[in-house]
Amino acid sequence: FFFGLAVMDNLYATLCATPMMCWVHTALCGAVVYYVMQGLLSWGRRVWKLRHIPRAPGGLPLFGQALTLATVTPWDIMTTWWQENHTIVRFNIFNKQMVVIADPAHLKSIWQSNIKCYSKDKEFAYGPFLPLLGTGLVTSEGELWKKQRLMVSSVFRIEILDEIVGMAKRAVNRLCSKLDKHRESGEPIDIEVEFRQLTLQVIGEALLSLSAEECDAVFPELYLPIMEEANLRVLRPWRSYIPSSENKAFHRRVKELDAYVIGLLRNRRALRSTELAEHGKVAPSRRIDILDRILEVLGDTWGAEEERQLCYEFKTFVLAGHETSAAMLTWSLYELTQNSDILAKVKGEAEAIDLRQDMAPESLAKLDDAVRRNGALEYTTCVLKESLRKYSVVPVVTRTCIEDTELAGYSIPKGTTIVALIQATHSLEKHWPDPTVFRPERFEAPIEDPFQFVPFIAGPRNCLGQHLALLEARVVLAQLANSYKFTPVHENAGAKHPWVVPIGPANGMVMRVE
């Protein structure tokens, strides 16, 4: 202690050796004191304005509910807190004040009617994923978001959906070839891993015309480990600052993934230039993918800034385009193994359109028409939606309050984090009687309130790829249900992972195939 005082005394004497250094020292100290006081005043103001909101039980001085959330599944304990109050509840993690909501009317407030008062929570929820997302569509704000949304929404219109059924059919056929081998050998297979691979193949082909082989070679090696580490960092943020081998590998993979995507962008720009020069038009003998459509809007001439932004956009598309779809398929297939009557209806829909692996080319055209225009596989779609409801694969979404406002009749000060607890929304008895029961018939009629079912969010910032995801998944699920009998190997196969988002099974989904 006395040695430390001596060091500080010597340091102070050194800094104040001249009038100029003394002035600099005083200015620095003043700035530190100013920012500390500003932070304390802002924190005190938030605590005071939020004092009327019911507080979550437990908690420790300074830590708040941080230790509680670190030892249990966060969204499960938040659901318990919210259900005890039925309107709104607050808690804190250190100095961060957080408010939990789940009522559809309150979700509508933050996502639509009062959206100007909220921004994406890039510090807490999205922070670990920023190396992937950057300033892409998911995390951007203001004019940049409007520009990106306008550009991307034009791409995700009906034209791209024209090709998704065919892509999904090719992908599920590849999976069927693998499943046939497991059926012959009797060796179980982790279907969760296979669905993740399948959805990456579909989004890779849709985005960049990547082959299934290239998707399988690149994404499991680079992209998936980045996602795994980012998920760990959400609830263990200190991992970002520890000079560990995992941290080094994370940053190495991010750089390699960026270099890979930028290489694809540059190659496509060169290809388009060659096509224009030789044929007078782009893609004279190849399919036009999402990248081509974006470049038609953006133009083929861009600098380093636009290139970096395009890299963020395509990494965002990959993240948004496969994670939720893979989890949705995993839980849907699991539920079919547990509910024979539901399985029979899905198989009946598949048989009605002759959905099988060895379909003739002319039958594929009829399949696309049946699925997208004639209402085929409607019950299968209900199964997928019910899986999204029951398992709430994205259980929470957070927003930051950027100006003082009101929510649920309470004052919400600037700087408060709002936790939209989708898991609780999807379990509301008033909208979903017997919420723990898997009942696809809930979706056979239009739902009463668009904010009571929000797996893809709602309002202006809803997921642009939701129709693509459901279109892809219904073809995959129906063909698998009609072709094989699946049996989970583990008795607790339905247990959810305690912290990974999107929520998948705790121990994979290993199944026997017959």
Buried (B, 14 or more C-beta within 10 A) or exposed (E): EEEEEEEEEEEEEEBBEEEEEEEEBEEEEEEEEEEEEEEEEBBEBBBEBBEEBBBBEEBEEEEBBBEBBEEBBBBBBBBBBBBEBEBBBBBBBEBBBBBBBBBBEBBBBBBBEBBEBBBBBBEBBBBBBBBBBBBBBBBBEEEBBEEBBEBBEEBBEEEBBEBBBBBBBBBBBBBBEBBBEBBEEEEBBBBBBBBBBBBBBBBBBBBBBBEBEBBBEBBBEBBBBBBEBBBBBBBEEEBBEEEEEEBEEBEEBBEBBBEBBBEBBEEBBEBBEEBEEEEEEBBEEEEBBBBBBBBBEEEEEBEEEEBBBBBBBBBBBBBBBBBBBBBBBBBBBBBBBEBEEBBEBBBBBBEEBEBBBEBEEEBBEBBBEBBBEEEBBEBBBBBBBBBBBBBBBBBBBBBBBBEBBEBBEBBBBBBBBBBBBBBBBBBBEEBBEEBEEBBBEBBEEEBEEBBBBBBBBBBEBBBBBBBBBBBBBBBBBBBBBBBBEBEBBBEEBBEBBEBBBBBBBBBBBBBBBE
